Amino acid sequence: MPATINVRPDGVGVITMDSPPVNSLGTDLVLSFKQEFPKLVNDPKVKAIVVTGKGNMFCGGAEITEFAIMVAMGPEKMKENNPVAALSEMMDMIDASPKTVVAALNGPALGGGGEVSLACHYRVASPKSSVGFPEVKLGLLPGAQGTQRLPRVAPLPTAMQMILQGNPLNAQAAKKNGIVDHVASKDLMEEAADWALNHPPAPISKREVHKTNRFMVAAGGLESGLNSAVNAAPLMIAPRSIIKCFEAACSNKSFREGLQVEMEEFQKLVFSVESAALRHLFLSERLAQKVPGVDEKPLPLKKIGILGAGLMGGGIAMCFIQKGVPVVLKDAKQEWLDGGVKKIDSLWAGRLKKGKLTKEKYQQYHSLLKPTLDFADFQDVDMVIEAVPEIMDLKKQCFLDIEKNTKPDCLICTNTSGLNIDDIAAVLKDPSRVMGTHFFSPANVMQLLENVRTSKSSIKTLSTGMQMAKIISKKAVMVGNCDGFVGNRMLAPYAGEAKMVAEEGATIEQIDKAATTFGMAMGPMALGDLVGLELFWKQRQAAGDMNKQTKTYYGPYELSDWLCEKGRFGLKTPDPSIKANGRGVFIHQGRDKYVDPEVVAKMEEIRKAKGVTARKVSDEEICERMFFSMINEGFKILEEGFVARSSDIDIVYIYGYGFPPSKGGPMFYAENYVGFKKILERLKVYDAQAKERFTKNKAYLPIDYFVPSKLLEACAAKEGTKVFPGQTLIDVVLKDFKKSNPGPGPFSKL
């Protein structure tokens, strides 16, 4: 049973939550608990009760998958059969026990688990346990009495930090803040039982909120906390609901009246599209790890080789070393190698100086790093990740050199962001040991990893690549080997339209503000300066065609080419003559930036040369052209079979490109915020405008990214169709679409 009971010789009854892997509060566990707990209360041999969890987890909170079922019921049906109300009844049962109830926190008590602990009269914690309320990260609030219980035991600033920001406290911090009563020094269960036998019942529901908390509310403390939360995540609605619950807890309302406010606010949030988006991402992360057809046991990764000690290679090396995996870091010249090691050391030394890294750990990190100029030092590594410049011939030669100096089962991976990996792998005797590992810069910070499946990659190679991502705590998505993979391919039309609307009359500032108001971490123009404007300029130069367009870059090129010819690539090119630490579209001075006046003048010159008269462009048009073209490309990637599911695209954009989490990713946004029919309608309008532009004005290059995806058209035709909880209509339509429209990608056949 999910909840089991036993009675110790000393008369302490123990009820254990047992619902692997995290003892989540699904319906089965809640019903079982409500059935078993009264047996301990009514047993005359039981003197006191201890609540704990099986294994190393007290309780991981609510069963997230059940929220989709809850929403599918609809608000009215939920009033009749509210699963959260059942959980609240469980809390009341614990709270009302005439026998002392102690929570023995054997591990993390998160979300609903934290609420279970607060329903108990006391909390005794193991030193490694923690208490947290991460619901805000799912667009929710603690809906099983947590918002009313926590302010009755903890200082209001702590309660706000835990619930508004979702930050957990370790056992000692929880004790210091009144949440935990005792931290066990020896045997947790023995000390919890002893506490239960020697303390009277003390339900939190009967306690008054401390006067200090009430005073802070009266003095505007909640408004300050709300402002901080809104500044951190301006599109989130949960913080405002949490504040209402805290107000109720710290007012003259009774505990029961406060619970009523909590339930009203919880129901409002659980039916919101913002919460649906965040729950979608939570489940999508786990789904991305289940790659269709990849079911073999991965190879062990005990030692890693990195080729290229630059910014990317050094960052990748740090990822492994910080997880305890030895790294051999190779470069071609001593000065390049020394520079890379110096950069790595400066980052670790900075953390050491700030007290975020111990001296022992700092020394351990260095002991795991072996810099070298010799390929022979790769002879015993299990995987080599190549991170050299994006030059095809260079990468092919590197692969041959790696092959000569590694064991036959060593995986050879490339960090290319857009070159054809099948072409690189073709030089090897065994291309099945090759896959792409597209890290994002800086690799030691960015969470996303695009693992790229080539036409020859073995299942063992792919499963090892996914396991590698787990080892270094990356959010990995398996994608197919197409131009730009998923992320950069979808970014190309977005960036292309940002440049196009600028030529038509939108200001640089307006374009970036439209994107950040939408919720992007930064605007497309600022992103160009950050990444470097020269990347695609150099690629077109190498190809000998400055008008070349691919799936990873589109024109118009006049402004960016002019900047690159002047050596202004963005943040990486300082200009001491104007005291700028970077110069591109913007002049960067310290943390401030402003549009270069020369860029504004050059844009006028470009318009004049092309015969374009500047017009007013609305923010709505800017966003539609940038984001709808991006979404359309996502549909094309799906229909071609270069990604398994729509949620994988959402993960790429949330963790790699700064898409707002509250919008769930581009594909979730398309389905749940805008609607397929509207996107299809607007794409047709913009496609017609684009065709008219490049057919009538030969100064413009042809584009096809507004041509509607066939899969999008199929989804628009099915819009409004009900799908099972947890499914997306895109994926339901895609399943049938692939049967009659097989694409070239690997996932079209899986």
Buried (B, 14 or more C-beta within 10 A) or exposed (E): BBBBBEBBEEBBBBBBBBBEEBBBBBBBBBBBBBEBBEEBBEBEEBBBBBBBBBBBBBBBBBBBBBBBBBBBBEEEEBEEEBBBBBBBEBBBBBBEBEBBBBBBBBBBBBBBBBBBBBBBBBBBBBEEBBBBBBBBBBBBBBBBBBBBBBBBBBBBBBBBBBBBBBBBBBBEBBBBBBBBBBBBEEEBBBBBBBBBBEBEBEBBBEEEBBEEBBEBBEEEBBEEBBEBBBEEBEBBBBBBBBBBBBBBBBBEBEBEBBBEBBBBBBBBBBBBBBBBBBBBBBBBBEBBBEBEBBEEEBBEBEBBBBBBBBBBBBBBBBBBBBEEBBBBBBBEEEEBBEBBBEBBBEBBEEBBEEEEBEEEEBEBBEEBBEBBEEBEBBEEBBBBBBBBEBBEEBBBEBBEBBBEBBEEEBBBBBBBBBBBBBEBBBBBEEBBBBBBBBBBBBBBEBBBBBBBBBBBBBBBBBBBBBBBBEBBEBBBBBBBBBBBBBBBBBBBBBBBBBBBBBBBBBBBEBBBBBBBEBBBEBBBBBBBBBBBBBBBBBBBBEEEEEEBBBBBBBBBBBBBBBBBEBEBBBBBBEBEEEEBBBBBBBBBBEEEBEBBEBBEEBBEEBBEEBEBEBEEBEBEBBBBBBBBBBBBBBBBBBBBBBBBBBBBBBBBBBBBBBBBBBBBBBBBBBBBBBBBBBBBEBBEEBBEEBBEBBEEEEBBBEBEBBBBBEBBBBBBEBBEEEBEBBEBBBBBBBEEBBEEBEBEBBBBEE
